[in-house]
Amino acid sequence: MSESESEQQKAVESEFREYVHGNLPNQDDEPDAHPWTGIVQDRQLRDVLAFCERHYEPLTDDAERTFEDTGVARSIVKDHGTHTGTDALAAGNISQLSFFSGLVSYKKDVSGMKVLMSLQSMIENIPVFIGYVYGIMGSGKTDFAFLLLEVFASIYGRDSVYMAANVSSDDLDEEIDHYSRIVEQLEERRERIQAGESLDPFVIVIDEAAQIFSGSGADQHRAKQLAKLLKLARKSNANIILIGQDGKDIDASLRALCTVFIEKQSQKKAVFWQDVKDRQGINEMMSLSGIPPTNYDDYSTYDEGDFVFDDEDEEELPTQADLDDLARQHNREMMAILEATKDEHGMTQPEIASLYGYEDGKAVRRAKRDHEDKLADLGLLTDE
């Protein structure tokens, strides 16, 4: 075999490894092979693993979604991979070792790097990043939230970003699971900013936050507390990443305080929206595919993301009238933006009005007129 033929064979073997793990550029479909392909040499054990994968069902909400992600499966594959790799090294089996390395010239780094660059650009262009991540169970919402933390660290330098979350991870500066602790930190930041100090970025992830988003009934007090929290975040230049469920669990007044909504459609796909209503994203900002997993991957998958709302006097919180006003302002601003971008999404004025609870297109035209300054700031105001 010539040198060029040998190099071509190694590239094919490495490429197959990337295919098995779903890492090829533009590979959106699941591979037709299990991830232990080429690693577990025992055929009977491969059959057992495949059987377990087919019949595995998570018994609790915090259990792994697939058998291959369980500790048992990972341990088995790692043990057999150790034997396979050792034997290949001793025998000089370059083909097997090439498969193990998975190094191909266009690997995932290309598409993954584009994703990271797009995320970096978006974060840099949003003064205060208050993102709401939603999607079906198993779509990788928490992993994506920690990927965003990684992007913040890439932009500003890890030592210059204070990172927190209500889940456990050695990659964080602090685990925070009490509302009062966040309020304490944000109020301190606000005071220092008002005193003229320049502060390092602050980012916190609140996982499993859907329980506090409805803003009705028994959750109304919590919704007011969350509104206070998000307002404080804006005033203290603090970034918050909220992880919810399916996009229906967030009240209009709280939507007004978020700056971006991220629909995780699968492990590798996400769409960024300007708003979300009844599970439907509104006015797409960016779409990503080939999303790489985060390197901040030691967070606890068994945490339920508890978040404790300490008792707080109602007088310290926004009133219901304040929340209603936030919702009204948000709806009118979104109508103005949708009218200014109608060539992109194709919605008519009556359709825009109906989406936000108004009867006809007059409300849309008034909203656009009232928000001309905002539209000009966004570069959306054109001469007609």
DOPAMI-9604 format. One line per field, with one value per residue (C-alpha): residue number from 1; residue in three letters; x, y, z. Coordinates in Angstrom, 3 decimals, padded with zeros to 6 digits. Each point is the difference from the previous one (the first is absolute). Layout:
N
num: NUM, ...;
residuo: ALA, ...;
X: X, ...;
Y: Y, ...;
Z: Z, ...;
END
This chain:
384
num: 1, 2, 3, 4, 5, 6, 7, 8, 9, 10, 11, 12, 13, 14, 15, 16, 17, 18, 19, 20, 21, 22, 23, 24, 25, 26, 27, 28, 29, 30, 31, 32, 33, 34, 35, 36, 37, 38, 39, 40, 41, 42, 43, 44, 45, 46, 47, 48, 49, 50, 51, 52, 53, 54, 55, 56, 57, 58, 59, 60, 61, 62, 63, 64, 65, 66, 67, 68, 69, 70, 71, 72, 73, 74, 75, 76, 77, 78, 79, 80, 81, 82, 83, 84, 85, 86, 87, 88, 89, 90, 91, 92, 93, 94, 95, 96, 97, 98, 99, 100, 101, 102, 103, 104, 105, 106, 107, 108, 109, 110, 111, 112, 113, 114, 115, 116, 117, 118, 119, 120, 121, 122, 123, 124, 125, 126, 127, 128, 129, 130, 131, 132, 133, 134, 135, 136, 137, 138, 139, 140, 141, 142, 143, 144, 145, 146, 147, 148, 149, 150, 151, 152, 153, 154, 155, 156, 157, 158, 159, 160, 161, 162, 163, 164, 165, 166, 167, 168, 169, 170, 171, 172, 173, 174, 175, 176, 177, 178, 179, 180, 181, 182, 183, 184, 185, 186, 187, 188, 189, 190, 191, 192, 193, 194, 195, 196, 197, 198, 199, 200, 201, 202, 203, 204, 205, 206, 207, 208, 209, 210, 211, 212, 213, 214, 215, 216, 217, 218, 219, 220, 221, 222, 223, 224, 225, 226, 227, 228, 229, 230, 231, 232, 233, 234, 235, 236, 237, 238, 239, 240, 241, 242, 243, 244, 245, 246, 247, 248, 249, 250, 251, 252, 253, 254, 255, 256, 257, 258, 259, 260, 261, 262, 263, 264, 265, 266, 267, 268, 269, 270, 271, 272, 273, 274, 275, 276, 277, 278, 279, 280, 281, 282, 283, 284, 285, 286, 287, 288, 289, 290, 291, 292, 293, 294, 295, 296, 297, 298, 299, 300, 301, 302, 303, 304, 305, 306, 307, 308, 309, 310, 311, 312, 313, 314, 315, 316, 317, 318, 319, 320, 321, 322, 323, 324, 325, 326, 327, 328, 329, 330, 331, 332, 333, 334, 335, 336, 337, 338, 339, 340, 341, 342, 343, 344, 345, 346, 347, 348, 349, 350, 351, 352, 353, 354, 355, 356, 357, 358, 359, 360, 361, 362, 363, 364, 365, 366, 367, 368, 369, 370, 371, 372, 373, 374, 375, 376, 377, 378, 379, 380, 381, 382, 383, 384;
residuo: MET, SER, GLU, SER, GLU, SER, GLU, GLN, GLN, LYS, ALA, VAL, GLU, SER, GLU, PHE, ARG, GLU, TYR, VAL, HIS, GLY, ASN, LEU, PRO, ASN, GLN, ASP, ASP, GLU, PRO, ASP, ALA, HIS, PRO, TRP, THR, GLY, ILE, VAL, GLN, ASP, ARG, GLN, LEU, ARG, ASP, VAL, LEU, ALA, PHE, CYS, GLU, ARG, HIS, TYR, GLU, PRO, LEU, THR, ASP, ASP, ALA, GLU, ARG, THR, PHE, GLU, ASP, THR, GLY, VAL, ALA, ARG, SER, ILE, VAL, LYS, ASP, HIS, GLY, THR, HIS, THR, GLY, THR, ASP, ALA, LEU, ALA, ALA, GLY, ASN, ILE, SER, GLN, LEU, SER, PHE, PHE, SER, GLY, LEU, VAL, SER, TYR, LYS, LYS, ASP, VAL, SER, GLY, MET, LYS, VAL, LEU, MET, SER, LEU, GLN, SER, MET, ILE, GLU, ASN, ILE, PRO, VAL, PHE, ILE, GLY, TYR, VAL, TYR, GLY, ILE, MET, GLY, SER, GLY, LYS, THR, ASP, PHE, ALA, PHE, LEU, LEU, LEU, GLU, VAL, PHE, ALA, SER, ILE, TYR, GLY, ARG, ASP, SER, VAL, TYR, MET, ALA, ALA, ASN, VAL, SER, SER, ASP, ASP, LEU, ASP, GLU, GLU, ILE, ASP, HIS, TYR, SER, ARG, ILE, VAL, GLU, GLN, LEU, GLU, GLU, ARG, ARG, GLU, ARG, ILE, GLN, ALA, GLY, GLU, SER, LEU, ASP, PRO, PHE, VAL, ILE, VAL, ILE, ASP, GLU, ALA, ALA, GLN, ILE, PHE, SER, GLY, SER, GLY, ALA, ASP, GLN, HIS, ARG, ALA, LYS, GLN, LEU, ALA, LYS, LEU, LEU, LYS, LEU, ALA, ARG, LYS, SER, ASN, ALA, ASN, ILE, ILE, LEU, ILE, GLY, GLN, ASP, GLY, LYS, ASP, ILE, ASP, ALA, SER, LEU, ARG, ALA, LEU, CYS, THR, VAL, PHE, ILE, GLU, LYS, GLN, SER, GLN, LYS, LYS, ALA, VAL, PHE, TRP, GLN, ASP, VAL, LYS, ASP, ARG, GLN, GLY, ILE, ASN, GLU, MET, MET, SER, LEU, SER, GLY, ILE, PRO, PRO, THR, ASN, TYR, ASP, ASP, TYR, SER, THR, TYR, ASP, GLU, GLY, ASP, PHE, VAL, PHE, ASP, ASP, GLU, ASP, GLU, GLU, GLU, LEU, PRO, THR, GLN, ALA, ASP, LEU, ASP, ASP, LEU, ALA, ARG, GLN, HIS, ASN, ARG, GLU, MET, MET, ALA, ILE, LEU, GLU, ALA, THR, LYS, ASP, GLU, HIS, GLY, MET, THR, GLN, PRO, GLU, ILE, ALA, SER, LEU, TYR, GLY, TYR, GLU, ASP, GLY, LYS, ALA, VAL, ARG, ARG, ALA, LYS, ARG, ASP, HIS, GLU, ASP, LYS, LEU, ALA, ASP, LEU, GLY, LEU, LEU, THR, ASP, GLU;
X: 000.000, 001.389, 000.413, -002.880, -002.272, 000.939, -000.825, -003.321, -000.888, 000.805, -002.169, -002.941, 000.401, 000.170, -002.939, -002.064, 000.757, -001.355, -003.083, -000.706, 000.061, -002.049, 002.825, 000.307, -000.703, -003.709, -000.789, -003.398, -001.420, 000.843, 002.691, -000.988, 002.436, 000.402, 002.803, 001.893, 000.525, 003.676, 000.765, -001.796, 001.440, -002.134, -002.995, -002.171, 000.629, -000.866, -003.314, -000.659, 000.770, -002.257, -002.799, 000.373, -000.063, -003.228, -001.850, 001.383, -002.576, 000.924, -001.873, 000.349, 000.080, 003.662, 001.137, 002.065, -002.172, 001.810, 001.795, 003.240, 000.184, -000.347, 002.971, -000.251, 000.214, 002.823, 001.968, -000.406, 001.030, 002.963, 001.237, -000.182, 001.424, 003.019, 000.579, -000.595, 002.292, 002.772, -000.087, 000.046, 002.958, 001.973, -000.729, 000.665, -003.570, 000.012, -003.473, -001.526, 001.962, -001.039, -003.626, 000.530, 001.494, -002.774, 002.241, -001.058, 000.901, -003.523, -001.159, -002.650, 002.281, -001.124, -003.752, 000.471, 002.220, -002.623, -002.591, 002.269, 000.799, -003.715, -000.716, 002.889, -001.278, -003.519, 001.184, 002.248, -002.884, -002.487, 000.850, -001.601, -000.577, -003.175, -000.734, -002.851, 000.887, -002.887, -000.585, -001.064, 001.654, 003.290, 000.677, 003.117, -001.233, 002.329, 002.997, -000.719, -000.284, 003.443, 001.282, -001.176, 002.006, 002.995, -000.538, -000.158, 003.345, 001.420, -001.050, 001.082, 002.519, -000.921, 001.566, -002.006, -003.453, -001.845, -002.063, -002.752, -002.902, -002.519, 001.658, 003.327, 003.117, 003.710, 000.029, -002.074, 001.118, -003.076, -003.063, -002.998, -003.420, -001.609, -001.739, 001.232, 003.656, -000.373, -001.891, 002.758, 002.679, -001.929, -000.862, 003.661, 000.999, -002.584, 001.289, 003.609, -000.898, -001.910, 003.136, 001.958, 001.764, 000.681, -000.904, 000.828, -002.856, -002.310, -001.890, -002.403, -001.907, -003.347, -000.946, -003.491, -001.447, -003.331, -001.660, 000.239, -001.001, -003.771, -000.660, -003.463, -001.668, 002.382, 002.954, -000.941, 002.155, 002.950, -000.602, 000.250, 003.243, 001.392, -001.011, 001.902, 002.989, 000.036, -000.393, 002.942, 002.014, -000.543, 000.993, 003.092, 001.260, -000.456, -000.730, -002.571, -000.710, -003.379, -000.840, -003.699, -002.024, -002.056, -000.451, -003.552, 001.095, 000.968, -002.279, -000.137, 001.386, 003.026, 000.503, 000.373, 003.081, 001.828, 002.226, 000.053, -001.894, 001.856, -001.931, 002.086, -001.471, 002.491, 003.453, 001.576, -002.577, -001.170, -002.007, 000.248, -003.268, -000.869, -003.138, -001.919, -003.740, -001.947, 003.077, 000.541, 003.151, -000.537, 002.383, 003.023, 003.346, 002.374, -000.062, 002.834, 000.744, 002.960, 000.165, 002.975, -000.286, 001.381, 003.387, -001.579, -001.502, 000.403, -003.301, -002.208, -002.614, -001.776, -000.724, -003.595, 001.094, -001.721, -000.472, -001.267, -002.043, 000.479, -002.914, -000.085, -002.353, -002.479, 000.841, 003.544, -001.283, -001.521, -003.789, -002.343, -000.640, 003.758, 000.034, -003.049, 001.682, 003.166, -002.051, -001.872, 003.205, 001.657, -002.934, -000.124, 003.756, -000.103, -002.855, 002.095, 003.014, -002.056, -001.574, 003.468, 001.269, -003.109, 001.958, 001.980, -002.837, -002.959, -002.550, -002.757, -001.025, -003.206, 002.036, 002.517, -002.806, -001.772, 003.228, 000.158, -003.704, -001.047, -002.935, 001.354, 003.032, -000.557, 001.651, 003.037, 000.348, -000.320, 002.582, 002.456, -000.515, 000.469, 003.204, 001.789, 002.995, 000.375, -000.265, 002.586, 002.388, -000.457, 000.572, -003.533, -001.491, -000.184, -001.524, -003.254;
Y: 000.000, 003.395, 002.826, 001.955, -003.069, -000.556, 003.598, -000.280, -003.182, 001.672, 002.954, -002.322, -001.790, 003.272, 001.366, -003.058, 000.621, 003.549, -001.358, -002.486, 002.851, 002.348, 002.495, 000.331, 003.432, 000.420, -003.390, 000.715, -003.542, -002.596, -002.509, -003.572, -001.459, -000.023, 002.084, -003.120, -001.029, -000.877, 000.101, -003.007, -003.020, -002.664, -000.696, -001.426, 003.050, 002.259, -001.847, 000.449, 003.719, 000.399, -001.863, 002.300, 003.057, -001.141, -000.773, 002.648, 002.329, 002.711, -000.545, 003.556, 003.469, 000.471, -003.376, -000.141, 000.112, -002.875, -003.126, 001.054, 003.046, -001.989, -000.555, -003.775, 000.246, 002.533, -002.165, -003.127, 001.777, 001.658, -003.303, -001.767, 003.013, -000.233, -003.639, 000.694, 003.021, -001.789, -002.989, 002.289, 001.945, -003.167, -001.462, 003.247, -000.042, 003.475, -000.526, -000.538, 002.841, 002.332, -000.875, 000.735, 003.444, 001.090, 002.703, 001.164, 003.278, 001.385, -001.636, 001.678, 002.913, 001.836, -000.067, 000.180, 003.057, 001.734, -000.658, 001.416, 003.066, 000.616, -000.298, 002.310, 002.628, -000.157, 000.295, 002.935, 001.790, -000.373, 002.443, -002.224, -003.618, -001.295, -003.186, -002.447, -003.513, -002.367, -003.310, -003.585, -002.198, -001.394, 002.788, 001.105, 003.226, -000.153, -000.977, 002.954, 002.366, -001.084, 000.432, 003.618, 000.319, -001.293, 002.643, 002.744, -001.276, 000.023, 003.622, 001.524, -002.526, -002.630, 001.869, 003.110, -001.634, -000.939, -003.113, -001.479, -002.438, -001.889, -003.300, -001.427, 000.345, 000.468, 002.455, 002.509, 002.640, -000.543, -002.204, 002.231, -001.468, 002.800, 003.031, 002.195, -000.728, 001.122, 003.141, 000.775, -000.287, 001.977, 002.824, 000.261, 000.097, 002.700, 002.170, -000.389, 000.853, 003.066, 000.984, -000.073, -003.360, -002.192, -003.610, -003.353, -001.884, -002.095, -002.984, -002.341, -003.031, -000.815, -003.537, -001.502, 003.478, -000.806, -000.293, 003.786, 001.222, -000.240, 003.191, -001.145, -001.518, -001.181, 000.919, 003.667, 001.032, -001.899, 001.650, 003.386, -001.063, -001.193, 003.284, 001.854, -002.276, 000.574, 003.761, -000.017, -001.994, 002.673, 002.793, -001.853, -001.270, -003.589, -002.770, -002.688, -003.238, -001.487, -003.592, -000.766, -002.692, 000.331, 003.733, 000.194, 000.447, 003.680, 002.939, 003.011, 002.393, -002.252, -000.391, 003.784, -000.210, -002.649, 001.071, -003.270, -003.302, -003.158, -002.997, -003.157, -002.196, -002.845, -000.653, 001.665, 002.605, 003.274, 002.968, 003.454, 001.964, 003.544, -001.195, -003.196, -000.443, -003.217, -002.091, 001.832, 002.026, 003.467, 001.917, -002.245, 001.568, -002.901, -003.740, -002.364, -003.610, -002.225, 001.392, -001.533, -001.264, 002.250, -000.601, 001.058, -003.458, -000.971, 001.524, -002.374, -001.627, -001.231, 003.459, 001.094, 003.594, 001.017, 003.725, 001.299, 003.187, 001.469, 001.843, 003.644, 002.810, 000.741, 003.692, -000.722, -001.505, 001.342, 000.275, -001.898, 003.301, 000.264, -003.492, 000.761, 003.171, -001.934, -002.491, 002.771, 001.854, -003.218, -000.965, 003.420, 000.063, -003.454, 001.069, 002.967, -002.230, -002.597, 002.717, 001.396, -003.474, -001.248, -000.652, -002.662, -001.928, 000.869, 000.686, 002.516, 002.774, -001.830, -003.156, 001.930, 001.694, -003.301, -001.574, 002.563, 000.191, 003.022, 000.077, 001.720, 001.442, 003.523, -001.046, -001.199, 003.281, 001.982, -002.215, 000.545, 003.766, 000.049, -002.042, 001.823, 000.802, -003.642, -001.150, 002.593, -001.286, -003.511, 001.187, -001.031, 003.384, 000.524, 002.744, -001.127;
Z: 000.000, -001.022, 002.517, -001.527, 000.120, 003.633, 000.891, -001.836, 001.928, 003.338, -000.974, -000.772, 003.328, 001.909, -001.955, 000.911, 003.675, -000.376, -001.812, 002.809, 002.515, -002.209, -000.437, -003.772, -001.482, -000.825, 001.564, 001.484, -000.065, 002.618, -001.139, -000.906, 002.521, 003.758, 001.550, 001.149, -003.637, -000.565, 003.726, 001.516, -001.833, 001.714, -002.249, 002.768, 002.167, -002.945, -000.303, 003.716, -000.173, -003.050, 001.821, 003.018, -002.261, -001.684, 003.212, 002.343, 001.555, 002.523, 003.236, 001.300, -001.538, 000.864, -001.390, -003.197, -003.126, -001.765, 001.189, -001.717, 002.290, 003.227, 002.254, -000.511, -003.797, 000.098, 002.414, -002.146, -003.195, 001.707, 001.450, -003.359, -001.789, 002.296, -001.007, -003.696, -000.019, 001.939, -002.367, -003.048, 001.337, 000.801, -003.445, -001.863, -001.312, -001.540, -001.445, 003.440, 001.557, -002.819, 000.707, 003.693, -000.652, -002.343, -001.436, -003.446, -001.602, 000.082, 003.233, 002.114, 000.713, -003.145, 000.567, 003.766, -000.340, -002.134, 002.706, 002.693, -002.098, -000.599, 003.728, 000.805, -002.418, 001.434, 003.604, -000.876, -001.733, 002.875, 002.826, 002.663, -000.992, 001.650, -001.883, 000.417, -001.245, -000.676, -001.747, 000.499, 002.601, -001.255, -002.511, 001.888, 001.614, 003.008, -002.136, -002.291, 002.971, 001.157, -003.568, 000.249, 003.227, -001.930, -002.691, 002.638, 001.336, -003.527, -000.571, 003.301, 001.366, 002.569, 002.923, -000.881, 000.032, 003.194, -000.746, 002.123, -000.342, 002.079, -000.965, 001.140, -002.160, 000.630, -002.921, 001.991, 002.460, 002.147, 000.256, 000.745, 000.665, 002.031, -001.455, 002.865, -000.796, -003.629, 001.029, 002.485, -002.676, -002.621, 002.380, 000.965, -003.686, -000.725, 002.842, -001.125, -003.599, 001.157, 001.943, -003.262, 000.296, -003.034, 000.878, -001.566, -001.677, 002.169, -001.443, 001.768, -001.274, 001.630, -001.041, 000.168, 000.394, -001.664, 003.402, 000.460, -003.448, -000.143, 001.972, 001.055, 003.015, 002.706, -002.209, -000.244, 002.957, -001.487, -003.363, 001.689, 001.661, -003.318, -001.639, 002.720, -000.594, -003.760, 000.436, 002.399, -002.540, -002.635, 002.394, 001.250, -003.384, 001.145, -002.492, 000.820, -001.858, 000.949, -000.948, -000.336, -001.701, -003.163, -000.528, 001.347, 003.585, -000.030, 000.720, -002.359, 002.619, 000.523, -003.750, -000.074, 002.207, -002.043, -002.872, -001.967, -000.119, -000.999, -001.245, 000.343, -002.720, 000.515, 001.408, -003.044, -001.039, 001.526, -001.261, 001.566, 000.074, 000.996, 001.784, 000.739, 000.428, 000.506, -000.809, -003.309, -000.598, -001.480, -002.275, -000.476, 000.854, -000.710, -000.668, 000.945, -000.890, 000.797, 003.547, 001.837, 003.578, 002.705, 001.564, 003.317, 000.211, 003.635, 001.145, 001.930, -002.238, 003.114, 001.391, -000.349, -000.209, 003.248, 000.409, 003.337, 000.118, 003.452, 001.558, -001.012, 000.879, -002.796, 000.334, -001.225, -003.255, -003.207, 000.133, -002.288, -001.762, -000.625, -001.531, -002.150, -001.238, -000.853, -002.023, -001.823, -000.876, -001.174, -002.224, -001.641, -000.547, -001.597, -002.292, -001.132, -000.673, -001.872, -002.153, -000.795, -000.970, -001.829, -003.205, 001.862, 001.663, -002.252, 002.754, -000.732, 002.392, 001.064, 000.668, 002.112, 001.907, 000.681, 001.243, 002.797, 000.824, -002.076, -002.386, -003.118, -001.737, 001.357, 003.267, -001.946, -001.883, 003.228, 001.691, -002.841, 000.140, 003.795, -000.183, -002.817, 002.214, 001.002, -003.613, -001.033, 002.673, -001.386, -003.568, -000.982, -000.844, -003.750, -002.108, -001.551;
END
